[in-house]
Amino acid sequence: VLTVTVLARSEEFYSGVLGMPVCARFAEQGMKMTFFSLGNHHDLAIAEVSGEGDAGGDQAVGLHHVAFCIGTALDELVEAKAHLEAAGITPAPVDHEVTKSLYFDDPDGNTVELYVDASDVWRKEPQRVAQVKALQL
């Protein structure tokens, strides 16, 4: 996820200039995002931040988080959660419908997402990429 100051301008750049097809848009809970696909459920997401993007934390422009696919089964995510907890890390589980995810910070404060591909519903309904729900593991 890249954070940007003007969503429409960045959407035009990634879609219009670079030719990345838009697969979903999300505008809820005070957040606006656009998702792009090059054949996966999404290959890039951009999220608009308020102001000039020079504030710290979630309102800064740049890389929001990196994501790594660790499998396709929920058991693999449960195992990863146990491994992280054994290392003293408390991950935040999130259900994105097309993926089930764990979010946590690395030692330098960079946010990391580990996920399993849980559904291919996005192939028929691309908008389903833009889902955020609580996940109980």
N, CA, C and O atoms as CSV, one atom per row, in Angstrom:
chain,resi,resn,atom,element,x,y,z
A,1,VAL,N,N,0.848,-1.182,0.000
A,1,VAL,CA,C,0.000,0.000,0.000
A,1,VAL,C,C,0.889,1.239,0.000
A,1,VAL,O,O,1.770,1.391,0.846
A,2,LEU,N,N,0.638,2.116,-0.964
A,2,LEU,CA,C,1.303,3.414,-1.000
A,2,LEU,C,C,0.313,4.466,-0.527
A,2,LEU,O,O,-0.848,4.454,-0.937
A,3,THR,N,N,0.756,5.367,0.324
A,3,THR,CA,C,-0.104,6.462,0.747
A,3,THR,C,C,0.215,7.683,-0.105
A,3,THR,O,O,1.378,7.976,-0.384
A,4,VAL,N,N,-0.842,8.394,-0.517
A,4,VAL,CA,C,-0.725,9.513,-1.453
A,4,VAL,C,C,-1.558,10.690,-0.955
A,4,VAL,O,O,-2.454,10.516,-0.129
A,5,THR,N,N,-1.261,11.891,-1.461
A,5,THR,CA,C,-2.010,13.070,-1.016
A,5,THR,C,C,-3.266,13.330,-1.835
A,5,THR,O,O,-4.240,13.858,-1.299
A,6,VAL,N,N,-3.275,12.976,-3.118
A,6,VAL,CA,C,-4.449,13.194,-3.972
A,6,VAL,C,C,-4.754,11.882,-4.690
A,6,VAL,O,O,-4.081,11.519,-5.654
A,7,LEU,N,N,-5.765,11.185,-4.213
A,7,LEU,CA,C,-6.084,9.858,-4.740
A,7,LEU,C,C,-6.350,9.891,-6.244
A,7,LEU,O,O,-5.814,9.062,-6.979
A,8,ALA,N,N,-7.169,10.835,-6.715
A,8,ALA,CA,C,-7.521,10.885,-8.139
A,8,ALA,C,C,-6.286,11.071,-9.014
A,8,ALA,O,O,-6.168,10.435,-10.062
A,9,ARG,N,N,-5.372,11.930,-8.597
A,9,ARG,CA,C,-4.146,12.168,-9.373
A,9,ARG,C,C,-3.298,10.894,-9.445
A,9,ARG,O,O,-2.789,10.537,-10.507
A,10,SER,N,N,-3.155,10.222,-8.313
A,10,SER,CA,C,-2.352,8.996,-8.289
A,10,SER,C,C,-3.039,7.870,-9.040
A,10,SER,O,O,-2.380,7.070,-9.703
A,11,GLU,N,N,-4.372,7.804,-8.936
A,11,GLU,CA,C,-5.109,6.789,-9.688
A,11,GLU,C,C,-4.903,7.002,-11.187
A,11,GLU,O,O,-4.695,6.037,-11.924
A,12,GLU,N,N,-4.959,8.236,-11.639
A,12,GLU,CA,C,-4.730,8.542,-13.053
A,12,GLU,C,C,-3.314,8.152,-13.470
A,12,GLU,O,O,-3.111,7.643,-14.572
A,13,PHE,N,N,-2.340,8.386,-12.601
A,13,PHE,CA,C,-0.958,8.021,-12.918
A,13,PHE,C,C,-0.820,6.510,-13.075
A,13,PHE,O,O,-0.328,6.036,-14.099
A,14,TYR,N,N,-1.253,5.748,-12.062
A,14,TYR,CA,C,-1.058,4.296,-12.108
A,14,TYR,C,C,-1.941,3.627,-13.156
A,14,TYR,O,O,-1.523,2.655,-13.786
A,15,SER,N,N,-3.152,4.135,-13.346
A,15,SER,CA,C,-4.049,3.552,-14.333
A,15,SER,C,C,-3.807,4.134,-15.721
A,15,SER,O,O,-3.594,3.397,-16.684
A,16,GLY,N,N,-3.841,5.461,-15.816
A,16,GLY,CA,C,-3.724,6.114,-17.117
A,16,GLY,C,C,-2.333,6.079,-17.714
A,16,GLY,O,O,-2.170,5.771,-18.894
A,17,VAL,N,N,-1.324,6.391,-16.908
A,17,VAL,CA,C,0.048,6.454,-17.420
A,17,VAL,C,C,0.698,5.072,-17.462
A,17,VAL,O,O,1.277,4.686,-18.477
A,18,LEU,N,N,0.600,4.327,-16.357
A,18,LEU,CA,C,1.254,3.013,-16.297
A,18,LEU,C,C,0.378,1.870,-16.806
A,18,LEU,O,O,0.867,0.755,-16.989
A,19,GLY,N,N,-0.916,2.132,-17.037
A,19,GLY,CA,C,-1.800,1.123,-17.609
A,19,GLY,C,C,-2.255,0.032,-16.658
A,19,GLY,O,O,-2.658,-1.042,-17.103
A,20,MET,N,N,-2.199,0.284,-15.361
A,20,MET,CA,C,-2.636,-0.720,-14.384
A,20,MET,C,C,-4.155,-0.627,-14.219
A,20,MET,O,O,-4.656,0.423,-13.815
A,21,PRO,N,N,-4.900,-1.690,-14.519
A,21,PRO,CA,C,-6.354,-1.640,-14.402
A,21,PRO,C,C,-6.820,-1.505,-12.945
A,21,PRO,O,O,-6.304,-2.172,-12.048
A,22,VAL,N,N,-7.806,-0.628,-12.735
A,22,VAL,CA,C,-8.434,-0.494,-11.417
A,22,VAL,C,C,-9.347,-1.697,-11.216
A,22,VAL,O,O,-10.160,-2.014,-12.084
A,23,CYS,N,N,-9.214,-2.368,-10.070
A,23,CYS,CA,C,-10.084,-3.517,-9.799
A,23,CYS,C,C,-11.072,-3.240,-8.675
A,23,CYS,O,O,-12.083,-3.933,-8.565
A,24,ALA,N,N,-10.799,-2.236,-7.834
A,24,ALA,CA,C,-11.726,-1.950,-6.734
A,24,ALA,C,C,-11.434,-0.575,-6.157
A,24,ALA,O,O,-10.329,-0.042,-6.263
A,25,ARG,N,N,-12.472,-0.025,-5.543
A,25,ARG,CA,C,-12.331,1.229,-4.796
A,25,ARG,C,C,-12.971,1.042,-3.434
A,25,ARG,O,O,-13.934,0.289,-3.284
A,26,PHE,N,N,-12.431,1.731,-2.450
A,26,PHE,CA,C,-12.907,1.627,-1.065
A,26,PHE,C,C,-13.010,3.034,-0.506
A,26,PHE,O,O,-12.051,3.803,-0.575
A,27,ALA,N,N,-14.169,3.377,0.048
A,27,ALA,CA,C,-14.350,4.695,0.669
A,27,ALA,C,C,-15.259,4.529,1.883
A,27,ALA,O,O,-16.467,4.752,1.806
A,28,GLU,N,N,-14.667,4.140,2.985
A,28,GLU,CA,C,-15.400,3.943,4.234
A,28,GLU,C,C,-14.488,4.263,5.394
A,28,GLU,O,O,-13.266,4.302,5.254
A,29,GLN,N,N,-15.106,4.494,6.552
A,29,GLN,CA,C,-14.368,4.679,7.801
A,29,GLN,C,C,-13.304,5.769,7.673
A,29,GLN,O,O,-12.226,5.663,8.258
A,30,GLY,N,N,-13.615,6.831,6.893
A,30,GLY,CA,C,-12.684,7.931,6.732
A,30,GLY,C,C,-11.487,7.623,5.862
A,30,GLY,O,O,-10.526,8.392,5.844
A,31,MET,N,N,-11.523,6.513,5.137
A,31,MET,CA,C,-10.397,6.105,4.301
A,31,MET,C,C,-10.863,5.970,2.858
A,31,MET,O,O,-11.951,5.459,2.594
A,32,LYS,N,N,-10.031,6.434,1.923
A,32,LYS,CA,C,-10.300,6.261,0.498
A,32,LYS,C,C,-9.115,5.537,-0.123
A,32,LYS,O,O,-7.964,5.942,0.039
A,33,MET,N,N,-9.421,4.449,-0.844
A,33,MET,CA,C,-8.369,3.641,-1.456
A,33,MET,C,C,-8.779,3.217,-2.861
A,33,MET,O,O,-9.965,3.128,-3.179
A,34,THR,N,N,-7.775,2.959,-3.695
A,34,THR,CA,C,-7.979,2.367,-5.012
A,34,THR,C,C,-7.041,1.174,-5.126
A,34,THR,O,O,-5.880,1.240,-4.722
A,35,PHE,N,N,-7.562,0.077,-5.683
A,35,PHE,CA,C,-6.795,-1.154,-5.862
A,35,PHE,C,C,-6.593,-1.403,-7.357
A,35,PHE,O,O,-7.504,-1.186,-8.156
A,36,PHE,N,N,-5.406,-1.856,-7.726
A,36,PHE,CA,C,-5.059,-2.137,-9.120
A,36,PHE,C,C,-4.650,-3.606,-9.233
A,36,PHE,O,O,-4.038,-4.164,-8.322
A,37,SER,N,N,-4.998,-4.223,-10.366
A,37,SER,CA,C,-4.661,-5.627,-10.563
A,37,SER,C,C,-3.942,-5.837,-11.883
A,37,SER,O,O,-4.298,-5.264,-12.912
A,38,LEU,N,N,-2.918,-6.677,-11.820
A,38,LEU,CA,C,-2.234,-7.136,-13.031
A,38,LEU,C,C,-2.420,-8.642,-13.168
A,38,LEU,O,O,-1.573,-9.339,-13.725
A,39,GLY,N,N,-3.561,-9.136,-12.643
A,39,GLY,CA,C,-3.872,-10.556,-12.728
A,39,GLY,C,C,-4.057,-11.227,-11.388
A,39,GLY,O,O,-4.570,-12.344,-11.330
A,40,ASN,N,N,-3.655,-10.579,-10.306
A,40,ASN,CA,C,-3.884,-11.097,-8.956
A,40,ASN,C,C,-5.069,-10.357,-8.355
A,40,ASN,O,O,-5.620,-9.450,-8.979
A,41,HIS,N,N,-5.468,-10.746,-7.128
A,41,HIS,CA,C,-6.596,-10.018,-6.534
A,41,HIS,C,C,-6.276,-8.545,-6.423
A,41,HIS,O,O,-7.164,-7.716,-6.622
A,42,HIS,N,N,-5.041,-8.187,-6.114
A,42,HIS,CA,C,-4.542,-6.826,-6.303
A,42,HIS,C,C,-3.028,-6.851,-6.214
A,42,HIS,O,O,-2.440,-7.608,-5.443
A,43,ASP,N,N,-2.425,-6.017,-7.010
A,43,ASP,CA,C,-0.968,-5.918,-7.033
A,43,ASP,C,C,-0.480,-4.628,-6.403
A,43,ASP,O,O,0.673,-4.534,-5.982
A,44,LEU,N,N,-1.355,-3.634,-6.336
A,44,LEU,CA,C,-1.015,-2.352,-5.732
A,44,LEU,C,C,-2.279,-1.738,-5.167
A,44,LEU,O,O,-3.349,-1.839,-5.767
A,45,ALA,N,N,-2.156,-1.107,-4.022
A,45,ALA,CA,C,-3.244,-0.307,-3.454
A,45,ALA,C,C,-2.670,1.059,-3.109
A,45,ALA,O,O,-1.536,1.173,-2.642
A,46,ILE,N,N,-3.476,2.098,-3.347
A,46,ILE,CA,C,-3.086,3.443,-2.931
A,46,ILE,C,C,-4.152,3.962,-1.977
A,46,ILE,O,O,-5.343,3.717,-2.169
A,47,ALA,N,N,-3.719,4.675,-0.956
A,47,ALA,CA,C,-4.632,5.218,0.050
A,47,ALA,C,C,-4.351,6.703,0.220
A,47,ALA,O,O,-3.197,7.119,0.327
A,48,GLU,N,N,-5.409,7.492,0.243
A,48,GLU,CA,C,-5.254,8.933,0.389
A,48,GLU,C,C,-5.067,9.309,1.851
A,48,GLU,O,O,-5.787,8.825,2.725
A,49,VAL,N,N,-4.090,10.182,2.110
A,49,VAL,CA,C,-3.866,10.716,3.454
A,49,VAL,C,C,-4.306,12.173,3.462
A,49,VAL,O,O,-4.343,12.823,2.418
A,50,SER,N,N,-4.637,12.679,4.632
A,50,SER,CA,C,-5.101,14.059,4.726
A,50,SER,C,C,-3.926,15.028,4.724
A,50,SER,O,O,-2.795,14.653,5.036
A,51,GLY,N,N,-4.207,16.270,4.371
A,51,GLY,CA,C,-3.178,17.305,4.392
A,51,GLY,C,C,-2.161,17.131,3.286
A,51,GLY,O,O,-2.473,16.646,2.198
A,52,GLU,N,N,-0.948,17.532,3.582
A,52,GLU,CA,C,0.136,17.487,2.602
A,52,GLU,C,C,0.917,16.181,2.650
A,52,GLU,O,O,1.842,15.984,1.861
A,53,GLY,N,N,0.556,15.285,3.568
A,53,GLY,CA,C,1.240,14.008,3.662
A,53,GLY,C,C,2.564,14.065,4.377
A,53,GLY,O,O,3.346,13.116,4.319
A,54,ASP,N,N,2.832,15.191,5.067
A,54,ASP,CA,C,4.112,15.305,5.757
A,54,ASP,C,C,3.996,15.045,7.250
A,54,ASP,O,O,4.982,15.147,7.981
A,55,ALA,N,N,2.793,14.710,7.704
A,55,ALA,CA,C,2.618,14.348,9.111
A,55,ALA,C,C,3.191,12.956,9.339
A,55,ALA,O,O,3.421,12.214,8.384
A,56,GLY,N,N,3.417,12.607,10.567
A,56,GLY,CA,C,3.955,11.281,10.863
A,56,GLY,C,C,2.876,10.220,10.874
A,56,GLY,O,O,1.700,10.514,10.661
A,57,GLY,N,N,3.276,9.001,11.119
A,57,GLY,CA,C,2.348,7.881,11.276
A,57,GLY,C,C,1.580,7.562,10.017
A,57,GLY,O,O,2.131,7.589,8.917
A,58,ASP,N,N,0.286,7.254,10.183
A,58,ASP,CA,C,-0.558,6.834,9.066
A,58,ASP,C,C,-0.847,7.945,8.066
A,58,ASP,O,O,-1.358,7.662,6.982
A,59,GLN,N,N,-0.541,9.192,8.387
A,59,GLN,CA,C,-0.826,10.309,7.489
A,59,GLN,C,C,0.388,10.734,6.667
A,59,GLN,O,O,0.334,11.753,5.979
A,60,ALA,N,N,1.472,9.979,6.723
A,60,ALA,CA,C,2.669,10.296,5.938
A,60,ALA,C,C,2.564,9.664,4.551
A,60,ALA,O,O,2.011,8.575,4.400
A,61,VAL,N,N,3.091,10.344,3.554
A,61,VAL,CA,C,3.131,9.807,2.195
A,61,VAL,C,C,4.276,8.808,2.100
A,61,VAL,O,O,5.351,9.035,2.656
A,62,GLY,N,N,4.050,7.714,1.403
A,62,GLY,CA,C,5.100,6.723,1.199
A,62,GLY,C,C,4.555,5.316,1.292
A,62,GLY,O,O,3.393,5.060,0.979
A,63,LEU,N,N,5.394,4.427,1.718
A,63,LEU,CA,C,5.020,3.025,1.848
A,63,LEU,C,C,4.265,2.824,3.149
A,63,LEU,O,O,4.780,3.145,4.220
A,64,HIS,N,N,3.055,2.298,3.073
A,64,HIS,CA,C,2.251,2.048,4.270
A,64,HIS,C,C,2.624,0.713,4.899
A,64,HIS,O,O,2.866,0.640,6.104
A,65,HIS,N,N,2.674,-0.347,4.089
A,65,HIS,CA,C,3.096,-1.656,4.587
A,65,HIS,C,C,3.487,-2.560,3.425
A,65,HIS,O,O,3.121,-2.308,2.277
A,66,VAL,N,N,4.235,-3.617,3.738
A,66,VAL,CA,C,4.556,-4.652,2.763
A,66,VAL,C,C,3.759,-5.892,3.131
A,66,VAL,O,O,3.442,-6.111,4.300
A,67,ALA,N,N,3.434,-6.706,2.124
A,67,ALA,CA,C,2.633,-7.904,2.361
A,67,ALA,C,C,3.306,-9.111,1.719
A,67,ALA,O,O,3.853,-9.032,0.619
A,68,PHE,N,N,3.251,-10.236,2.442
A,68,PHE,CA,C,3.837,-11.482,1.964
A,68,PHE,C,C,2.803,-12.594,2.058
A,68,PHE,O,O,2.214,-12.820,3.115
A,69,CYS,N,N,2.587,-13.292,0.937
A,69,CYS,CA,C,1.687,-14.442,0.924
A,69,CYS,C,C,2.427,-15.631,1.526
A,69,CYS,O,O,3.529,-15.967,1.094
A,70,ILE,N,N,1.815,-16.269,2.528
A,70,ILE,CA,C,2.457,-17.415,3.174
A,70,ILE,C,C,1.721,-18.722,2.900
A,70,ILE,O,O,2.097,-19.762,3.441
A,71,GLY,N,N,0.675,-18.689,2.068
A,71,GLY,CA,C,-0.036,-19.911,1.745
A,71,GLY,C,C,-1.468,-19.665,1.337
A,71,GLY,O,O,-1.858,-18.554,0.977
A,72,THR,N,N,-2.259,-20.757,1.406
A,72,THR,CA,C,-3.665,-20.673,1.003
A,72,THR,C,C,-4.618,-21.205,2.063
A,72,THR,O,O,-5.835,-21.134,1.888
A,73,ALA,N,N,-4.092,-21.732,3.150
A,73,ALA,CA,C,-4.945,-22.340,4.179
A,73,ALA,C,C,-4.905,-21.526,5.471
A,73,ALA,O,O,-3.857,-21.017,5.869
A,74,LEU,N,N,-6.054,-21.416,6.110
A,74,LEU,CA,C,-6.149,-20.680,7.366
A,74,LEU,C,C,-5.236,-21.282,8.432
A,74,LEU,O,O,-4.727,-20.556,9.286
A,75,ASP,N,N,-5.024,-22.598,8.396
A,75,ASP,CA,C,-4.120,-23.249,9.350
A,75,ASP,C,C,-2.713,-22.658,9.275
A,75,ASP,O,O,-2.026,-22.546,10.290
A,76,GLU,N,N,-2.290,-22.284,8.075
A,76,GLU,CA,C,-0.963,-21.682,7.914
A,76,GLU,C,C,-0.885,-20.321,8.606
A,76,GLU,O,O,0.160,-19.950,9.141
A,77,LEU,N,N,-1.989,-19.586,8.593
A,77,LEU,CA,C,-2.018,-18.289,9.267
A,77,LEU,C,C,-2.048,-18.473,10.781
A,77,LEU,O,O,-1.406,-17.721,11.515
A,78,VAL,N,N,-2.788,-19.461,11.242
A,78,VAL,CA,C,-2.826,-19.769,12.679
A,78,VAL,C,C,-1.428,-20.147,13.162
A,78,VAL,O,O,-0.999,-19.723,14.236
A,79,GLU,N,N,-0.725,-20.942,12.369
A,79,GLU,CA,C,0.645,-21.339,12.708
A,79,GLU,C,C,1.576,-20.120,12.746
A,79,GLU,O,O,2.410,-19.999,13.644
A,80,ALA,N,N,1.430,-19.228,11.776
A,80,ALA,CA,C,2.253,-18.011,11.745
A,80,ALA,C,C,1.959,-17.132,12.957
A,80,ALA,O,O,2.871,-16.541,13.535
A,81,LYS,N,N,0.692,-17.048,13.340
A,81,LYS,CA,C,0.308,-16.256,14.515
A,81,LYS,C,C,0.972,-16.817,15.767
A,81,LYS,O,O,1.510,-16.062,16.578
A,82,ALA,N,N,0.936,-18.126,15.926
A,82,ALA,CA,C,1.570,-18.766,17.087
A,82,ALA,C,C,3.077,-18.516,17.086
A,82,ALA,O,O,3.669,-18.260,18.134
A,83,HIS,N,N,3.686,-18.592,15.920
A,83,HIS,CA,C,5.126,-18.348,15.795
A,83,HIS,C,C,5.471,-16.912,16.198
A,83,HIS,O,O,6.429,-16.682,16.936
A,84,LEU,N,N,4.691,-15.958,15.712
A,84,LEU,CA,C,4.926,-14.550,16.056
A,84,LEU,C,C,4.743,-14.313,17.553
A,84,LEU,O,O,5.547,-13.625,18.182
A,85,GLU,N,N,3.691,-14.880,18.114
A,85,GLU,CA,C,3.429,-14.700,19.544
A,85,GLU,C,C,4.544,-15.310,20.385
A,85,GLU,O,O,4.907,-14.765,21.427
A,86,ALA,N,N,5.087,-16.443,19.935
A,86,ALA,CA,C,6.207,-17.062,20.652
A,86,ALA,C,C,7.445,-16.165,20.622
A,86,ALA,O,O,8.304,-16.245,21.499
A,87,ALA,N,N,7.522,-15.304,19.590
A,87,ALA,CA,C,8.641,-14.368,19.471
A,87,ALA,C,C,8.344,-13.037,20.169
A,87,ALA,O,O,9.121,-12.087,20.064
A,88,GLY,N,N,7.212,-12.977,20.882
A,88,GLY,CA,C,6.863,-11.763,21.611
A,88,GLY,C,C,6.148,-10.707,20.786
A,88,GLY,O,O,6.057,-9.551,21.199
A,89,ILE,N,N,5.639,-11.095,19.622
A,89,ILE,CA,C,4.936,-10.166,18.730
A,89,ILE,C,C,3.444,-10.465,18.797
A,89,ILE,O,O,3.034,-11.621,18.696
A,90,THR,N,N,2.634,-9.428,18.965
A,90,THR,CA,C,1.180,-9.586,19.000
A,90,THR,C,C,0.606,-9.075,17.681
A,90,THR,O,O,0.421,-7.869,17.518
A,91,PRO,N,N,0.319,-9.978,16.732
A,91,PRO,CA,C,-0.202,-9.537,15.440
A,91,PRO,C,C,-1.688,-9.182,15.526
A,91,PRO,O,O,-2.413,-9.687,16.383
A,92,ALA,N,N,-2.123,-8.307,14.623
A,92,ALA,CA,C,-3.536,-7.938,14.517
A,92,ALA,C,C,-4.143,-8.705,13.341
A,92,ALA,O,O,-3.769,-8.457,12.195
A,93,PRO,N,N,-5.076,-9.634,13.602
A,93,PRO,CA,C,-5.701,-10.390,12.516
A,93,PRO,C,C,-6.800,-9.576,11.823
A,93,PRO,O,O,-7.595,-8.901,12.478
A,94,VAL,N,N,-6.830,-9.652,10.485
A,94,VAL,CA,C,-7.823,-8.929,9.693
A,94,VAL,C,C,-8.339,-9.846,8.588
A,94,VAL,O,O,-7.569,-10.570,7.956
A,95,ASP,N,N,-9.651,-9.804,8.364
A,95,ASP,CA,C,-10.289,-10.565,7.294
A,95,ASP,C,C,-10.582,-9.610,6.141
A,95,ASP,O,O,-11.455,-8.748,6.247
A,96,HIS,N,N,-9.852,-9.767,5.044
A,96,HIS,CA,C,-10.088,-8.948,3.852
A,96,HIS,C,C,-10.967,-9.703,2.852
A,96,HIS,O,O,-11.108,-9.258,1.713
A,97,GLU,N,N,-11.540,-10.794,3.236
A,97,GLU,CA,C,-12.359,-11.700,2.447
A,97,GLU,C,C,-11.542,-12.449,1.406
A,97,GLU,O,O,-11.562,-13.679,1.402
A,98,VAL,N,N,-10.828,-11.766,0.530
A,98,VAL,CA,C,-10.001,-12.480,-0.443
A,98,VAL,C,C,-8.709,-12.970,0.191
A,98,VAL,O,O,-8.075,-13.896,-0.315
A,99,THR,N,N,-8.320,-12.353,1.293
A,99,THR,CA,C,-7.180,-12.813,2.076
A,99,THR,C,C,-7.539,-12.762,3.551
A,99,THR,O,O,-8.426,-12.018,3.968
A,100,LYS,N,N,-6.839,-13.561,4.324
A,100,LYS,CA,C,-6.883,-13.498,5.791
A,100,LYS,C,C,-5.475,-13.077,6.185
A,100,LYS,O,O,-4.497,-13.661,5.718
A,101,SER,N,N,-5.369,-12.064,7.043
A,101,SER,CA,C,-4.079,-11.416,7.259
A,101,SER,C,C,-3.714,-11.233,8.717
A,101,SER,O,O,-4.574,-11.202,9.598
A,102,LEU,N,N,-2.409,-11.111,8.949
A,102,LEU,CA,C,-1.856,-10.711,10.241
A,102,LEU,C,C,-1.006,-9.475,10.000
A,102,LEU,O,O,-0.163,-9.459,9.103
A,103,TYR,N,N,-1.229,-8.439,10.798
A,103,TYR,CA,C,-0.439,-7.211,10.701
A,103,TYR,C,C,0.382,-7.031,11.971
A,103,TYR,O,O,-0.099,-7.285,13.075
A,104,PHE,N,N,1.631,-6.587,11.803
A,104,PHE,CA,C,2.509,-6.323,12.939
A,104,PHE,C,C,3.652,-5.437,12.451
A,104,PHE,O,O,3.827,-5.250,11.247
A,105,ASP,N,N,4.419,-4.900,13.379
A,105,ASP,CA,C,5.552,-4.042,13.025
A,105,ASP,C,C,6.866,-4.789,13.163
A,105,ASP,O,O,7.033,-5.621,14.055
A,106,ASP,N,N,7.801,-4.480,12.264
A,106,ASP,CA,C,9.153,-5.018,12.398
A,106,ASP,C,C,9.902,-4.189,13.452
A,106,ASP,O,O,9.342,-3.224,13.972
A,107,PRO,N,N,11.143,-4.539,13.775
A,107,PRO,CA,C,11.866,-3.818,14.829
A,107,PRO,C,C,12.053,-2.321,14.569
A,107,PRO,O,O,12.275,-1.554,15.506
A,108,ASP,N,N,11.964,-1.899,13.299
A,108,ASP,CA,C,12.114,-0.482,12.985
A,108,ASP,C,C,10.778,0.236,12.830
A,108,ASP,O,O,10.742,1.407,12.451
A,109,GLY,N,N,9.686,-0.455,13.118
A,109,GLY,CA,C,8.372,0.173,13.037
A,109,GLY,C,C,7.700,0.084,11.684
A,109,GLY,O,O,6.644,0.686,11.489
A,110,ASN,N,N,8.283,-0.653,10.731
A,110,ASN,CA,C,7.646,-0.860,9.433
A,110,ASN,C,C,6.546,-1.901,9.579
A,110,ASN,O,O,6.755,-2.951,10.188
A,111,THR,N,N,5.383,-1.613,9.023
A,111,THR,CA,C,4.268,-2.550,9.136
A,111,THR,C,C,4.411,-3.665,8.107
A,111,THR,O,O,4.683,-3.418,6.932
A,112,VAL,N,N,4.221,-4.895,8.574
A,112,VAL,CA,C,4.318,-6.095,7.742
A,112,VAL,C,C,2.973,-6.811,7.792
A,112,VAL,O,O,2.348,-6.903,8.848
A,113,GLU,N,N,2.534,-7.316,6.647
A,113,GLU,CA,C,1.321,-8.128,6.564
A,113,GLU,C,C,1.716,-9.513,6.073
A,113,GLU,O,O,2.357,-9.644,5.031
A,114,LEU,N,N,1.339,-10.544,6.814
A,114,LEU,CA,C,1.434,-11.923,6.350
A,114,LEU,C,C,0.012,-12.351,6.027
A,114,LEU,O,O,-0.900,-12.114,6.819
A,115,TYR,N,N,-0.189,-12.980,4.871
A,115,TYR,CA,C,-1.555,-13.350,4.514
A,115,TYR,C,C,-1.613,-14.698,3.818
A,115,TYR,O,O,-0.623,-15.193,3.279
A,116,VAL,N,N,-2.817,-15.275,3.850
A,116,VAL,CA,C,-3.118,-16.459,3.058
A,116,VAL,C,C,-4.230,-16.076,2.084
A,116,VAL,O,O,-5.161,-15.354,2.442
A,117,ASP,N,N,-4.121,-16.565,0.858
A,117,ASP,CA,C,-5.184,-16.361,-0.126
A,117,ASP,C,C,-6.336,-17.277,0.244
A,117,ASP,O,O,-6.207,-18.500,0.195
A,118,ALA,N,N,-7.451,-16.688,0.612
A,118,ALA,CA,C,-8.558,-17.465,1.149
A,118,ALA,C,C,-9.678,-17.707,0.149
A,118,ALA,O,O,-10.468,-18.635,0.325
A,119,SER,N,N,-9.759,-16.900,-0.883
A,119,SER,CA,C,-10.892,-17.006,-1.791
A,119,SER,C,C,-10.518,-16.414,-3.141
A,119,SER,O,O,-9.731,-15.470,-3.220
A,120,ASP,N,N,-11.083,-16.970,-4.191
A,120,ASP,CA,C,-10.869,-16.369,-5.507
A,120,ASP,C,C,-12.125,-15.642,-5.983
A,120,ASP,O,O,-12.324,-15.449,-7.183
A,121,VAL,N,N,-12.977,-15.240,-5.024
A,121,VAL,CA,C,-14.199,-14.501,-5.342
A,121,VAL,C,C,-13.881,-13.230,-6.125
A,121,VAL,O,O,-14.709,-12.748,-6.898
A,122,TRP,N,N,-12.675,-12.688,-5.924
A,122,TRP,CA,C,-12.264,-11.459,-6.600
A,122,TRP,C,C,-12.237,-11.607,-8.118
A,122,TRP,O,O,-12.346,-10.612,-8.834
A,123,ARG,N,N,-12.093,-12.837,-8.620
A,123,ARG,CA,C,-12.047,-13.032,-10.077
A,123,ARG,C,C,-13.371,-12.632,-10.726
A,123,ARG,O,O,-13.383,-12.075,-11.823
A,124,LYS,N,N,-14.490,-12.916,-10.045
A,124,LYS,CA,C,-15.813,-12.577,-10.571
A,124,LYS,C,C,-16.317,-11.241,-10.046
A,124,LYS,O,O,-17.098,-10.564,-10.715
A,125,GLU,N,N,-15.874,-10.859,-8.849
A,125,GLU,CA,C,-16.329,-9.623,-8.212
A,125,GLU,C,C,-15.122,-8.837,-7.698
A,125,GLU,O,O,-14.823,-8.888,-6.505
A,126,PRO,N,N,-14.425,-8.109,-8.577
A,126,PRO,CA,C,-13.197,-7.418,-8.179
A,126,PRO,C,C,-13.369,-6.464,-6.996
A,126,PRO,O,O,-12.426,-6.269,-6.229
A,127,GLN,N,N,-14.548,-5.869,-6.833
A,127,GLN,CA,C,-14.763,-4.929,-5.733
A,127,GLN,C,C,-14.598,-5.611,-4.373
A,127,GLN,O,O,-14.369,-4.932,-3.372
A,128,ARG,N,N,-14.709,-6.928,-4.322
A,128,ARG,CA,C,-14.594,-7.655,-3.053
A,128,ARG,C,C,-13.190,-7.549,-2.467
A,128,ARG,O,O,-12.985,-7.902,-1.306
A,129,VAL,N,N,-12.212,-7.066,-3.250
A,129,VAL,CA,C,-10.855,-6.857,-2.734
A,129,VAL,C,C,-10.873,-5.848,-1.590
A,129,VAL,O,O,-10.078,-5.954,-0.657
A,130,ALA,N,N,-11.764,-4.882,-1.657
A,130,ALA,CA,C,-11.800,-3.770,-0.695
A,130,ALA,C,C,-12.669,-4.108,0.517
A,130,ALA,O,O,-13.693,-3.464,0.747
A,131,GLN,N,N,-12.269,-5.102,1.278
A,131,GLN,CA,C,-13.011,-5.523,2.468
A,131,GLN,C,C,-12.100,-5.490,3.685
A,131,GLN,O,O,-10.934,-5.875,3.602
A,132,VAL,N,N,-12.622,-5.038,4.799
A,132,VAL,CA,C,-11.890,-5.062,6.062
A,132,VAL,C,C,-12.864,-5.493,7.145
A,132,VAL,O,O,-13.822,-4.782,7.449
A,133,LYS,N,N,-12.617,-6.664,7.728
A,133,LYS,CA,C,-13.463,-7.201,8.791
A,133,LYS,C,C,-12.574,-7.779,9.885
A,133,LYS,O,O,-11.406,-8.090,9.652
A,134,ALA,N,N,-13.132,-7.915,11.058
A,134,ALA,CA,C,-12.396,-8.549,12.154
A,134,ALA,C,C,-12.191,-10.025,11.829
A,134,ALA,O,O,-13.049,-10.648,11.203
A,135,LEU,N,N,-11.071,-10.581,12.245
A,135,LEU,CA,C,-10.761,-11.992,12.027
A,135,LEU,C,C,-10.447,-12.628,13.366
A,135,LEU,O,O,-9.573,-12.158,14.094
A,136,GLN,N,N,-11.149,-13.683,13.688
A,136,GLN,CA,C,-10.904,-14.426,14.922
A,136,GLN,C,C,-10.075,-15.656,14.594
A,136,GLN,O,O,-10.481,-16.487,13.781
A,137,LEU,N,N,-8.917,-15.774,15.222
A,137,LEU,CA,C,-8.056,-16.951,15.016
A,137,LEU,C,C,-7.904,-17.707,16.316
A,137,LEU,O,O,-7.219,-18.729,16.359
